[in-house]
Structure formats: C-alpha cells, structure tokens
Amino acid sequence: MKHLLVTVLVAALVVACGSESPDQSSGNSATAEKAAAPAVDGEKVYKQYCIACHGLYGDMGASGAFNLQVSALTADERVKVITEGRNAMVSFKTLLNEDQIKAVAAYTMTLKKEGE
Ligand code: HEC
C-alpha cells in the first residue's frame, strides 16, 4: 500500500516538473542546457543549495568557493566534488539524490564563460 502511494507521488512530481518548460518562453534562447539536462531542474537545485557560496553566476567565491565559470572539471568530476565535498565545500550526498547532483553538475557546466 505505502509503496504504491510513494510511486504515485514520485510520478506526480516528475510530471509536475516536466510540464514547466514548453508554454512559457521565459528568458532567452537557453537551448544548450536542455540537451544534457536530466528530469531534475539543475538550475533550481543550484539556486537553492549553491549560490550561498558560489553566487548566482558561479563567480562569487564566498568562503573560498571555486569560481565555477573557470572550472575545468568535467561533469563527472563535478558530480564527485558535489557528492563528497572537498575542503571547505560541503558534501551534498545527504541533501541531494543522485539525479539532483547530476542535474546541478550539468547546470554548473552552463555557467562557464564562453562569449555569452
Ligand atoms: C559552503 C560553501 C559552498 C557551498 C554551499 C557549495 N560550494 Fe562548491 N565549493 C566550495 C569551495 C570552498 C570550493 C573549493 C574547494 C577546494 O578548495 O578544494 C568549491 C568547489 C566546487 C567545485 C569544484 C570546482 C573546481 O573546478 O575544482 C564544484 C564543481 C562545486 N563547488 C559545485 C558546487 C555545487 C553544484 C554546489 C551546490 C550543490 C556547491 N558547490 C555548493 C564551497 C561551496
């Protein structure tokens, strides 16, 4: 019984998240993000958990946070840093699930400065 309820809830969440994008063409052409982005909205996760140190654009550097605009790490390496933490960067493994971590790692790839 409980399992069914959880499954339904999760399904509802996924549907709710997925239906956000198509109708409102907010912002300018952010097409690059879409290709790699999994079901979770990495931008949302980033704004909730990461801007305190990295800032909205990744370059704030509070508490010695790395400037994500110049980070050369691959998405996989970022997943590792986010999951396990590194020095002053906290581990997010208890706060975020795997999909959220992958999504936010993918989002940080889009912060890179490449002639906006
Ligand atoms: C408590 C402040 C803090 C928060 C919150 C935080 N970070 Fe960090 N982050 C850091 C610091 C400090 C470093 C540099 C770690 C080091 O010196 O080894 C870092 C490094 C990183 C790196 C490695 C960059 C590189 O090229 O080496 C990535 C990727 C990263 N953070 C992503 C994130 C993401 C995504 C989030 C949100 C889920 C996040 N961080 C939240 C402080 C933070």
Boltz pocket constraint, residues with backbone or C-beta under 6 A from the ligand:
constraints:
  - pocket:
      binder: B
      contacts: [[A, 45], [A, 46], [A, 49], [A, 50], [A, 51], [A, 52], [A, 53], [A, 54], [A, 62], [A, 63], [A, 64], [A, 65], [A, 66], [A, 67], [A, 68], [A, 70], [A, 71], [A, 72], [A, 73], [A, 77], [A, 78], [A, 81], [A, 82], [A, 86], [A, 87], [A, 88], [A, 89], [A, 90], [A, 92], [A, 104], [A, 105], [A, 108]]
      max_distance: 6.0
